[in-house]
Amino acid sequence: MASLGEIIRNSQIWKSVFRHPAPLDRRNRVVVMLTNFFLHLHPVSVKKQGIALSYTWCMGGVTFFLFLVETITGVLLMFYYRPTLEWAYHDILDLRDVTSLGILREIHRWGAHAMVITVWLHMYRVFLTGSYKPPREFNWVVGVILLLLTLLLSFTGYLLPWDQLAIWAITVGSNMARATPILGNEGPGQQLLSIGSIDMITNASDARFALLGARFVGEETLNRFYILHCIAIPLVVAFLLAIHFWRVRKDGGISGPL
Amino acid sequence: MHGFDPSFEARSAEFLGFFYLALALMNATASLYLWQAGKDKIKVWFNLGGVAFTNVLGWLSLSMLCVILAAAAMGGIPPKLPGWFIRNANAALTGNPGAIVYTLATTALLIIAYYWRRFFVKPVVAWTLFNASLLLMGLAMTNRPFWEIVAKPDNVPIVALVFLLGFFTWLATYKSVTNDDRAVEGLPPLEKDDDEKVLVWPDLVYTELICMIAITALLLIWAILLKAPLEEPASAVKTPNPSKAPWYFLGLQEMLVYYDPWMAGVVLPSLVIVGLMAIPYLDFNKKGNGYYTISQRRFAYIIFQVGFLELWVTLIVLGTFLRGPNWNFFGPFEEWDAHKVLVLNNIDLSQILWNDIFGTSVPTVTSDMGTFDSLLVVLKREWLGLLSVALYFIVLPPLLATTVFRKFFIKMGFVRYMTMVTLLLFMASLPIKMALRWAFNLKYIVAIPEFFFNI
């Protein structure tokens, strides 16, 4: 008499979805890693000390998981939130006070803060174990770019609630761009780019203007940051994550003493 | 003392009740672990009428003390910091000189922690310090200014960051010290001792699953307990004081005290990113690849810790918790008074040179001068500053290459050596400018506002 579990696992439907028997013996525990799309990121076997929590701190994995949490909660929030001066603040207010599952915004915001922290801790661990040393130099570079993009993701998202906290934080942050050398309206070398007496770099054509889409944080900025936050930066991050993970495998897996 | 916020005391007492309960649970777990693991007999502190008062009983009594504290907090009378402590802390840290005290104190703490790391990695020392800092924080939470800044929803992550960094730095140092001791005995690092391989299913995928569940639970609890901040609707005419960037950029905003935006906001952050990326190509030390160690890569370790813990994290903590209205420095127990006026008479190097040394007025650019003429005036006015900066970046590298960095220069070659030294000089320029500001009220070494070029 076969158990219900066995009947399910032997059915044609189950077998068509999972291309391997249940990972209960050594052979199938190897096979599952090779035939499952989600698991094939991993090798089949690893050094025991390489996956010790006290060694890896699991911070890279946690950062990736938080990225997934941010993506899922972010997509759900996009169904509700409208990035316009008229509605942005009201939609966030509704998410706080009346909308079912408005807690998604809390998860999204705290997840973002947590992601900034875990990505720093991941960098910290990789540095302290010297894991950027050959052959992993380039993957460290990719990691630094991902760290920068994490900060930019958080920074662009900071504006979206469109409250006092949001626009003044972005104003303070983006004021720096005004002082970009040569390309900023108040940056050194700003006079270099001019035709005759016509200044090419003004407050309506400098680096800050490119960032904000206007001379101050306004409707154009909200639109620009919304697209950067929801589409442009996540796409680049997803692309670089794929490279980052692939290189972890190709450069010899989780680091350990040579 | 400050009776106009009736909800503060109730909210802080409620929080502290759970806070002390968590502390009690933590210490009870610790003593249970020590007892179960048979580690209670290692050190008998003293005998109490025939009953050995071991470390297990010690942590258990701390746990019971925390239960009493929790009961007091829940009853609305949480124990407070003594008045003399608050007065002295405020006196030591009030006003803009407070940034000097804060910076020197954190630097000293980091140096002590590094130099005596063998003492601090002992679990019992670390656990004692951890408990002490949590208890101090609990006591401080009854102080309204402290509570308001620490319990601000967006600041909670920074409190978490400080404790997490403390824990992970301890863990890494603990492992490094173990490995360094083994190296002295000629043994390989602990990470190498165990070459056993395991299957990813189940050993790794289960760990990942548990991590995912734990993080999900943590996020859910955090989201339920703490509302995301939402202030008044955006208004372009009502500027909040202080206006702060998001917390992870507050180290950069703090640099604005010492540098103009083009340096603090553009050049230095870009160099941080470039410098981080350059690390693997500059660090030629083959040791310490894939295991924790300090003594085998001391130089890289110290430079990174100075950059990360001292110049990045402590500046963020300073910018978040201790900078109030007008970016003035406020002690942790000090009210944020927007009308507090601090007189700052910062002067440029050219002013010192022309006014104080030459005894004449500083040459000025007038509006009828052409670009060339004004450049000449600027050069005449700023020659000392420009010369110092040039000496710093051009003369120091070869000087260092023939002295302290001799071995580096020989091993690295010209290009890699120059890259490293230039990055290090930029990094060192921040503490140098801080020291010059504190010692001489120096604002700019080179002040050319005509071309937005101030250093």
Interface residues (C-beta under 8 A of the other chain):
Chain A: P23 R26 R29 V30 V32 M33 L39 H42 P43 V44 S45 V46 K47 K48 Q49 I51 L53 S54 Y55 W57 C58 G61 V62 F65 L66 V69 Y89 I92 L93 R96 I103 R105 E106 I107 R109 W110 G111 H113 A114 V116 I117 W120 L121 M123 Y124 R125 F127 L128 T129 G130 S131 Y132 K133 P134 R136 E137 W140 V141 V144 I145 L147 L148 L151 S154 F155 Y158 P161 W162 D163 Q164 L165 A166 I167 W168 A169 T171 V172 G173 N175 M176 A177 R178 A179 T180 P181 G184 E186 G187 P188 G189 Q190 Q191 F216 V217 G218 S255 G256 P257 L258
Chain B: D154 P157 A160 L161 L164 L165 F168 L171 A172 K175 S176 P188 P189 L190 E191 K192 D193 D194 D195 E196 K197 V198 L199 V200 W201 P202 D203 L204 V205 T207 E208 C211 M212 I215 T216 L219 L220 W222 A223 I224 L226 K227 A228 P229 L230 E231 E232 P233 A234 S235 A236 K238 T239 P240 S243 K244 A245 P246 Y248 F249 L252 Q253 D260 P261 W262 A264 G265 V266 V267 I273 L276 M277 I279 P280 Y281 D283 K286 K287 G288 N289 G290 Y291 Y292 T293 R297 Y301 F304 F308 T371 I448 F451 F452 F453
